[in-house]
Amino acid sequence: MKEIFELRLRDDYIKLGQALKAANVAEDGVDAKYIIQDGLVKVNGETEVRRGRKLYAGDVVSLKEDEIHIIR
């Protein structure tokens, strides 16, 4: 079942690894690192392997069928 999370920004951006932890997709930074390195995460439809990728309002992170929508 597809789940959609909305993650509200507190600053101008959030890093990808932090977003995965904030949405409870990853348990911790190490877990987020491996999920990203394994090529399981897409940002705006493109596979992303950089944990430090900055996400801004309007970006959509996909992991399997789940999505994280970054909002302001």
Biotite code that builds the C-alpha atoms (Angstrom):
import biotite.structure as struc

atoms = struc.array([
    struc.Atom([0.000, 0.000, 0.000], chain_id="A", res_id=1, res_name="MET", atom_name="CA", element="C"),
    struc.Atom([1.377, 3.372, -1.019], chain_id="A", res_id=2, res_name="LYS", atom_name="CA", element="C"),
    struc.Atom([2.047, 5.815, 1.799], chain_id="A", res_id=3, res_name="GLU", atom_name="CA", element="C"),
    struc.Atom([2.638, 9.517, 1.284], chain_id="A", res_id=4, res_name="ILE", atom_name="CA", element="C"),
    struc.Atom([4.429, 11.500, 3.973], chain_id="A", res_id=5, res_name="PHE", atom_name="CA", element="C"),
    struc.Atom([4.522, 15.277, 4.047], chain_id="A", res_id=6, res_name="GLU", atom_name="CA", element="C"),
    struc.Atom([7.705, 16.665, 5.542], chain_id="A", res_id=7, res_name="LEU", atom_name="CA", element="C"),
    struc.Atom([7.562, 20.355, 6.432], chain_id="A", res_id=8, res_name="ARG", atom_name="CA", element="C"),
    struc.Atom([10.820, 22.279, 6.133], chain_id="A", res_id=9, res_name="LEU", atom_name="CA", element="C"),
    struc.Atom([12.074, 24.233, 9.130], chain_id="A", res_id=10, res_name="ARG", atom_name="CA", element="C"),
    struc.Atom([14.899, 25.789, 7.122], chain_id="A", res_id=11, res_name="ASP", atom_name="CA", element="C"),
    struc.Atom([15.469, 26.410, 3.407], chain_id="A", res_id=12, res_name="ASP", atom_name="CA", element="C"),
    struc.Atom([16.335, 22.741, 2.791], chain_id="A", res_id=13, res_name="TYR", atom_name="CA", element="C"),
    struc.Atom([16.812, 19.337, 4.412], chain_id="A", res_id=14, res_name="ILE", atom_name="CA", element="C"),
    struc.Atom([19.412, 16.751, 3.437], chain_id="A", res_id=15, res_name="LYS", atom_name="CA", element="C"),
    struc.Atom([18.213, 13.464, 1.982], chain_id="A", res_id=16, res_name="LEU", atom_name="CA", element="C"),
    struc.Atom([19.518, 11.302, 4.845], chain_id="A", res_id=17, res_name="GLY", atom_name="CA", element="C"),
    struc.Atom([17.838, 13.566, 7.393], chain_id="A", res_id=18, res_name="GLN", atom_name="CA", element="C"),
    struc.Atom([14.565, 13.454, 5.451], chain_id="A", res_id=19, res_name="ALA", atom_name="CA", element="C"),
    struc.Atom([14.551, 9.642, 5.477], chain_id="A", res_id=20, res_name="LEU", atom_name="CA", element="C"),
    struc.Atom([15.054, 9.645, 9.246], chain_id="A", res_id=21, res_name="LYS", atom_name="CA", element="C"),
    struc.Atom([12.421, 12.365, 9.838], chain_id="A", res_id=22, res_name="ALA", atom_name="CA", element="C"),
    struc.Atom([9.831, 10.397, 7.836], chain_id="A", res_id=23, res_name="ALA", atom_name="CA", element="C"),
    struc.Atom([10.702, 7.221, 9.804], chain_id="A", res_id=24, res_name="ASN", atom_name="CA", element="C"),
    struc.Atom([11.818, 5.455, 6.621], chain_id="A", res_id=25, res_name="VAL", atom_name="CA", element="C"),
    struc.Atom([15.299, 4.918, 8.090], chain_id="A", res_id=26, res_name="ALA", atom_name="CA", element="C"),
    struc.Atom([15.998, 4.119, 11.724], chain_id="A", res_id=27, res_name="GLU", atom_name="CA", element="C"),
    struc.Atom([19.218, 6.117, 11.883], chain_id="A", res_id=28, res_name="ASP", atom_name="CA", element="C"),
    struc.Atom([21.920, 7.737, 9.754], chain_id="A", res_id=29, res_name="GLY", atom_name="CA", element="C"),
    struc.Atom([23.670, 4.454, 9.025], chain_id="A", res_id=30, res_name="VAL", atom_name="CA", element="C"),
    struc.Atom([20.432, 2.862, 7.833], chain_id="A", res_id=31, res_name="ASP", atom_name="CA", element="C"),
    struc.Atom([19.732, 5.903, 5.634], chain_id="A", res_id=32, res_name="ALA", atom_name="CA", element="C"),
    struc.Atom([23.254, 5.701, 4.203], chain_id="A", res_id=33, res_name="LYS", atom_name="CA", element="C"),
    struc.Atom([22.822, 2.095, 3.069], chain_id="A", res_id=34, res_name="TYR", atom_name="CA", element="C"),
    struc.Atom([19.320, 2.644, 1.669], chain_id="A", res_id=35, res_name="ILE", atom_name="CA", element="C"),
    struc.Atom([20.652, 5.536, -0.428], chain_id="A", res_id=36, res_name="ILE", atom_name="CA", element="C"),
    struc.Atom([23.902, 3.814, -1.470], chain_id="A", res_id=37, res_name="GLN", atom_name="CA", element="C"),
    struc.Atom([21.949, 0.755, -2.632], chain_id="A", res_id=38, res_name="ASP", atom_name="CA", element="C"),
    struc.Atom([20.142, 2.946, -5.168], chain_id="A", res_id=39, res_name="GLY", atom_name="CA", element="C"),
    struc.Atom([16.721, 2.438, -3.596], chain_id="A", res_id=40, res_name="LEU", atom_name="CA", element="C"),
    struc.Atom([15.870, 6.154, -3.364], chain_id="A", res_id=41, res_name="VAL", atom_name="CA", element="C"),
    struc.Atom([14.662, 8.451, -6.119], chain_id="A", res_id=42, res_name="LYS", atom_name="CA", element="C"),
    struc.Atom([14.397, 12.223, -5.948], chain_id="A", res_id=43, res_name="VAL", atom_name="CA", element="C"),
    struc.Atom([11.979, 13.730, -8.443], chain_id="A", res_id=44, res_name="ASN", atom_name="CA", element="C"),
    struc.Atom([12.001, 10.459, -10.387], chain_id="A", res_id=45, res_name="GLY", atom_name="CA", element="C"),
    struc.Atom([15.799, 10.059, -10.652], chain_id="A", res_id=46, res_name="GLU", atom_name="CA", element="C"),
    struc.Atom([17.911, 7.651, -8.588], chain_id="A", res_id=47, res_name="THR", atom_name="CA", element="C"),
    struc.Atom([19.951, 9.543, -6.013], chain_id="A", res_id=48, res_name="GLU", atom_name="CA", element="C"),
    struc.Atom([23.006, 8.106, -4.237], chain_id="A", res_id=49, res_name="VAL", atom_name="CA", element="C"),
    struc.Atom([24.172, 11.229, -2.366], chain_id="A", res_id=50, res_name="ARG", atom_name="CA", element="C"),
    struc.Atom([23.076, 11.243, 1.263], chain_id="A", res_id=51, res_name="ARG", atom_name="CA", element="C"),
    struc.Atom([23.808, 14.962, 1.473], chain_id="A", res_id=52, res_name="GLY", atom_name="CA", element="C"),
    struc.Atom([21.551, 15.889, -1.472], chain_id="A", res_id=53, res_name="ARG", atom_name="CA", element="C"),
    struc.Atom([19.668, 19.047, -0.496], chain_id="A", res_id=54, res_name="LYS", atom_name="CA", element="C"),
    struc.Atom([15.900, 18.812, -0.764], chain_id="A", res_id=55, res_name="LEU", atom_name="CA", element="C"),
    struc.Atom([13.742, 21.894, -1.188], chain_id="A", res_id=56, res_name="TYR", atom_name="CA", element="C"),
    struc.Atom([9.991, 22.545, -1.062], chain_id="A", res_id=57, res_name="ALA", atom_name="CA", element="C"),
    struc.Atom([8.334, 20.755, -3.979], chain_id="A", res_id=58, res_name="GLY", atom_name="CA", element="C"),
    struc.Atom([10.817, 17.866, -4.147], chain_id="A", res_id=59, res_name="ASP", atom_name="CA", element="C"),
    struc.Atom([9.425, 14.322, -4.007], chain_id="A", res_id=60, res_name="VAL", atom_name="CA", element="C"),
    struc.Atom([11.447, 11.433, -2.581], chain_id="A", res_id=61, res_name="VAL", atom_name="CA", element="C"),
    struc.Atom([10.383, 7.903, -3.558], chain_id="A", res_id=62, res_name="SER", atom_name="CA", element="C"),
    struc.Atom([11.368, 4.671, -1.837], chain_id="A", res_id=63, res_name="LEU", atom_name="CA", element="C"),
    struc.Atom([9.631, 1.561, -3.147], chain_id="A", res_id=64, res_name="LYS", atom_name="CA", element="C"),
    struc.Atom([6.002, 2.667, -3.323], chain_id="A", res_id=65, res_name="GLU", atom_name="CA", element="C"),
    struc.Atom([6.249, 5.242, -0.524], chain_id="A", res_id=66, res_name="ASP", atom_name="CA", element="C"),
    struc.Atom([6.730, 8.949, -1.170], chain_id="A", res_id=67, res_name="GLU", atom_name="CA", element="C"),
    struc.Atom([7.947, 11.856, 0.922], chain_id="A", res_id=68, res_name="ILE", atom_name="CA", element="C"),
    struc.Atom([6.709, 15.243, -0.236], chain_id="A", res_id=69, res_name="HIS", atom_name="CA", element="C"),
    struc.Atom([8.852, 18.155, 0.912], chain_id="A", res_id=70, res_name="ILE", atom_name="CA", element="C"),
    struc.Atom([6.662, 21.144, 1.757], chain_id="A", res_id=71, res_name="ILE", atom_name="CA", element="C"),
    struc.Atom([7.250, 24.639, 3.080], chain_id="A", res_id=72, res_name="ARG", atom_name="CA", element="C"),
])
